[in-house]
Amino acid sequence: MDKRVVFDFEIDFSNGGGIQGQEFRLDIEGDDIDDKALADFIIEDMRLLMVGEVRILNKRIIEEQHKRT
């Protein structure tokens, strides 16, 4: 079985406002991923600009088939 990370996140933008995600899932390689790498992936994958603080919450690793190829 493949590994995925399930987590909540909060992102503040440096020019005001922010976004949140709950129960967000991402495919990962290996058994763990650090919060900085998760934040970087979200920012890049969603093409976010003017990102201030990123908070990763309730992170857990699950076994589930990868969704991306």
C-alpha positions as CSV (number, residue, x, y, z in Angstrom):
1,M,0.0,0.0,0.0
2,D,1.2,3.6,-0.7
3,K,1.5,6.3,1.9
4,R,-0.5,9.5,2.0
5,V,-0.5,12.3,4.5
6,V,-3.8,13.7,5.8
7,F,-3.8,17.2,7.5
8,D,-5.4,20.5,8.0
9,F,-3.7,23.8,7.1
10,E,-4.1,27.5,7.5
11,I,-2.3,29.9,5.2
12,D,-2.1,33.7,5.8
13,F,-1.2,36.0,2.9
14,S,1.2,38.9,3.4
15,N,-1.3,41.3,1.7
16,G,-4.2,40.2,3.9
17,G,-6.7,37.3,4.0
18,G,-6.0,33.6,4.0
19,I,-7.2,30.1,3.2
20,Q,-7.8,26.9,5.2
21,G,-8.0,23.3,4.2
22,Q,-9.4,20.4,6.3
23,E,-8.6,16.7,5.8
24,F,-6.4,17.6,2.8
25,R,-4.6,14.5,1.4
26,L,-1.3,14.3,-0.5
27,D,0.6,11.3,-1.8
28,I,4.1,11.0,-0.2
29,E,7.1,8.9,-0.7
30,G,8.4,7.2,2.5
31,D,6.8,7.1,5.9
32,D,6.8,10.8,6.9
33,I,7.1,14.3,5.6
34,D,8.0,17.4,7.6
35,D,5.7,20.4,8.0
36,K,8.0,22.7,6.0
37,A,8.0,20.3,3.0
38,L,4.2,20.1,3.2
39,A,3.8,23.8,3.3
40,D,6.2,24.2,0.3
41,F,4.2,21.6,-1.7
42,I,0.9,23.3,-1.0
43,I,2.2,26.7,-2.0
44,E,3.8,25.3,-5.2
45,D,0.9,23.0,-6.2
46,M,-1.8,25.7,-5.7
47,R,0.4,28.4,-7.3
48,L,-0.1,30.7,-4.3
49,L,1.6,34.1,-4.2
50,M,2.3,36.5,-1.3
51,V,2.2,33.7,1.3
52,G,3.0,34.7,4.8
53,E,2.6,32.1,7.6
54,V,1.6,28.5,7.0
55,R,0.4,26.3,9.8
56,I,0.1,22.5,9.4
57,L,-2.3,20.9,11.9
58,N,-3.6,17.4,12.7
59,K,-1.1,15.7,10.4
60,R,-1.2,11.9,10.2
61,I,0.2,9.3,7.8
62,I,-2.2,6.7,6.3
63,E,-1.9,3.8,4.0
64,E,-3.9,4.4,0.8
65,Q,-3.3,4.1,-2.9
66,H,-1.7,7.1,-4.5
67,K,-4.1,9.2,-6.6
68,R,-1.5,10.9,-8.9
69,T,0.7,9.2,-11.3
